[in-house]
């Protein structure tokens, strides 16, 4: 007997209009999010979410075959941290990415390899999910309407990142 399990995945084409949009993530002080991806592309925006253009953001990029997490979850504009994990992740195989928050510590885990960074400050809440201030969670790229309103993004440079081409689940 042979069992074959298939898991649905989204294929994102890497074009200016391709992206996946999911509801807001309540990235509270003790939260996590995970996804899997596969691609042969070395660079591309995997995930982005922010607090509606104020200060807080999560940007997950594939950069030269490594996962780079850049985030800001403390009060003020300059309290961001960066974490890089993995190598040669553009091999066409499935790779698992997980982000875990524990107040001031954020851990990036890629295929079981982890790196933790600490953000110091007084406010560790990610925006305000209850006031509809946070953005949705985007995978692969962002909608084109952000091109006309860079102030609607906490990290406007995200629009200039290469778009992801590959599968996400």
C-alpha angles and dihedrals in degrees: 000000000000124000119199119189120197125193121201114240134184116240111212113198099207093236125134091261101042121100140117121240125202132178122276117293115228093220092183122169091280106037141121140196130188139183140162129230141179129195144141091219116106098209134033146122109267103175139359134178132158144172095264098282102312116102113299123087145151117210120180113188136177102225120179089336094309130104114244121191117194117180145162119199101151128086115276134036101271104052098097127135131201132209130185123196136168137019135234091008090153091080097115092254128116115267127186122224122190130179118197125188125201105173105280095002122081120186125199113201121188118180090336096311112117139197123183127201131185127222114201122208141088104272118059098166118116104232117291116295091186096058093052088244098127122086125236117261113264128199124195097005144332132271115271094243088078088066089071095046113040089166088069088071128072088209107033092179088073087082090064096052118106113265118247119251115194143055129312129187 
